[in-house]
Amino acid sequence: MIFIKDGNLIRGVRIFLILAGIGAIYIAVRFVTPPSALGIMLIFIGIVLTAIGGYASRAAMLGLKPFGSSYQKARKSYD
């Protein structure tokens, strides 16, 4: 299955990442009552997933390609 199209994550993957991140944070806050390593890990994972989905959504909205191969062209230009 293709997850990256035209240098950006496809819409379904972006939505899934955001919802999975929010879900992980919700589970950590709601069901892991005492502060534990599991709760902290779930919150951290949730924040990371939500951030990746959010940044990819912003990049798609602005027409940027964060997952493209343009960095290779830039690297070659410095040689």
C-alpha positions as CSV (number, residue, x, y, z in Angstrom):
1,M,0.0,0.0,0.0
2,I,1.2,3.5,-0.8
3,F,1.6,5.8,2.2
4,I,3.5,8.6,0.5
5,K,2.1,10.3,-2.6
6,D,3.8,13.3,-4.3
7,G,6.2,13.8,-1.4
8,N,3.6,13.9,1.4
9,L,1.6,11.4,3.4
10,I,-1.8,10.5,2.0
11,R,-4.9,12.0,3.7
12,G,-5.9,8.7,5.3
13,V,-2.5,8.2,6.9
14,R,-2.5,11.8,8.2
15,I,-5.9,11.4,9.8
16,F,-5.0,8.0,11.3
17,L,-1.9,9.4,12.9
18,I,-3.7,12.3,14.4
19,L,-6.6,10.1,15.7
20,A,-4.2,7.4,17.0
21,G,-2.2,10.0,18.8
22,I,-5.2,11.6,20.4
23,G,-6.4,8.1,21.3
24,A,-3.1,7.1,23.0
25,I,-3.2,10.3,25.0
26,Y,-6.8,9.7,26.0
27,I,-6.1,6.1,27.1
28,A,-3.1,7.2,29.1
29,V,-5.0,10.0,30.9
30,R,-8.2,8.1,31.4
31,F,-7.2,4.5,32.2
32,V,-3.6,4.6,33.5
33,T,-4.5,6.4,36.8
34,P,-1.3,6.3,38.8
35,P,1.6,8.0,37.1
36,S,3.6,5.1,35.7
37,A,6.1,4.4,33.0
38,L,3.3,3.0,30.8
39,G,1.3,6.2,31.1
40,I,4.2,8.4,30.3
41,M,5.2,6.3,27.3
42,L,1.6,6.4,26.0
43,I,1.5,10.2,26.3
44,F,4.9,10.6,24.6
45,I,3.8,8.3,21.7
46,G,0.5,10.1,21.4
47,I,2.2,13.5,21.2
48,V,4.7,12.2,18.6
49,L,2.0,10.7,16.4
50,T,-0.2,13.7,16.6
51,A,2.7,16.0,15.8
52,I,3.7,14.0,12.7
53,G,0.2,13.9,11.5
54,G,-0.3,17.6,12.1
55,Y,2.9,18.7,10.5
56,A,2.2,16.5,7.5
57,S,-1.3,18.0,7.2
58,R,0.1,21.6,7.4
59,A,2.7,20.7,4.7
60,A,0.0,19.3,2.4
61,M,-2.1,22.4,3.0
62,L,0.9,24.7,2.0
63,G,2.0,22.5,-0.9
64,L,5.3,21.5,0.7
65,K,6.8,18.0,0.3
66,P,8.4,17.0,3.6
67,F,8.9,13.4,2.5
68,G,10.3,14.0,-1.0
69,S,13.8,13.5,-2.2
70,S,14.7,17.2,-2.7
71,Y,17.3,16.9,0.1
72,Q,19.4,14.7,-2.2
73,K,19.4,17.5,-4.9
74,A,20.4,20.0,-2.3
75,R,23.2,17.8,-1.0
76,K,24.6,17.3,-4.5
77,S,24.6,21.1,-5.1
78,Y,27.0,21.5,-2.1
79,D,29.5,19.1,-3.6
